[in-house]
Amino acid sequence: MIAGAPASGKGTQCELIKAKYGLVHISAGDLLRAEIATGTDNGKQAKEFMEKGQLVPDEIVVNMVKGRLLQPDAQEKGWLLDGYPRSYSQAMALETLGIRPDIFILLDVPDELLVERVVGRRLDPETGKIYHLKYSPPENEEIASRLTQRFDDTEEKPPGGVSRALCNLHTSRLGTTFSGFAASALHAGTLLVFVLIYLSFPWMGSPPGMKEELAIPLRAWLDTLECTPYGSCTLIVCKTLHRCSRMVKLRLQTHYQNIESLVSIYEDIIVKVNGNTTVEDVFGEIEKLLTSSLDKKTEMVAS
């Protein structure tokens, strides 16, 4: 099993693990969508709940996962369960069925980096490829023009089209897109204020080490801008960016709660891997863990 917060690099590592070891990659989300698309009994039941705006019960998802794990290819090659289970009840359901991994890999990345990765992450709706506007930008302008912000359907979404557009604006081709927006909507002086705020307070919060006696007067000064149209527009943009960041942090909080609920079940096989390094270094650490696990399993079978 492998788990990680949003933007921890889990998807990339899953692809590398699958390519190296030939494991069957199983994602509960992919299974759910596939069974709904093919109209299986589980898929039909899941669709009914989703159409009502309700969460799909654990029992249905567990049955999907169980069915996939019992298929011949997963039994023969071994499996990589991606991002599942996410709760104590889901994990206990798997335990009851005798489904237990050899190792549980947890990608560990600092929150500040996760937030930066998430708000800069974009999806190409035509190819399904994931980009990051800073770390992995699109190859050309044509691709860049169709990229969309990723939003988890189960998480809070920003209200209204304007908020969504502004969230997409954040770190998205900032030089071109925002300069055009600013030229038509913001006074030059207010734009300078916004740039200062953006660079100094990217999440509208005090950076580590920032003295409160500086932060408080600055925020008080920002409040005075609301009396002007341009100042109000600036604050709308800043507050919207702050809301996007807050949504990401809520998702991180949910992730940590999920992991905490799993510790008592997988405590003896959970291994944290530092995800705050290069993709190659992260995979190198995972490779050592999996190779060691396979060696031990081979020794046990031989004995």
CORMO-V314441 format. One line per field, one symbol per residue. ss: DSSP state (H for helix, E for strand, L for the rest). phi: phi as a letter, one per 20 degrees, with the letter a starting at -180 (. if undefined). burial: 1 if it has 16 or more other C-alpha atoms within 10 Angstrom, else 0. A space follows every 50 residues. Layout:
# CORMO-V314441
ss: ???
phi: ???
burial: ???
This chain:
# CORMO-V314441
ss: LEEELLLLLHHHHHHHHHHHHLLEEEEHHHHHHHHHHHLLHHHHHHHHHH HLLLLLLHHHHHHHHHHHHLLHHHHHHLEEEELLLLLHHHHHHHHHLLLL LLLEEEEELLHHHHHHHHHLEEEELLLLLEEELLLELLLLHHHHHHEEEL LLLLLLLLLHHHHHHHHHHLLLLHHHHHHHHHHHHLLHHHHHHHHHHHHH LLLLLLLLLLLHHHHHHHHHHHHHHHHLHHHHHHHHHHHHHHHHHHHHHH HHHHHHHHHHHHHHHHLLLEEEEELLLLHHHHHHHHHHHHHHHHHHHHHH HHL
phi: .ccafgmfnfffffffffffdmfeecdgfffgfffffemfgfffffffff femdffgggffffffggffefgfffeenccedmbfdbfffffffffemeb ffbdedfdcggffffffffeecdefednfedcfdebfffbfffgfdfcfe cffedfdffnfffffffffglelggefffffffedcfgfffffffffffe cgdlbffgnffffefffffffffffffdgffffgffffffffffffffff ffffgffffgfegfedgfcfcecfeecfgffffgffffffffffffffff fff
burial: 11111111111011011000001111010011001100000110111000 00000000011101100110000100011111111111011111000001 10111111100001111111111100000111100011000001001111 10000001000011011111111000000001000110011001001100 11110000000000000000010010000111111011111111101110 11001000100100010001101111000001100110110000000000 000
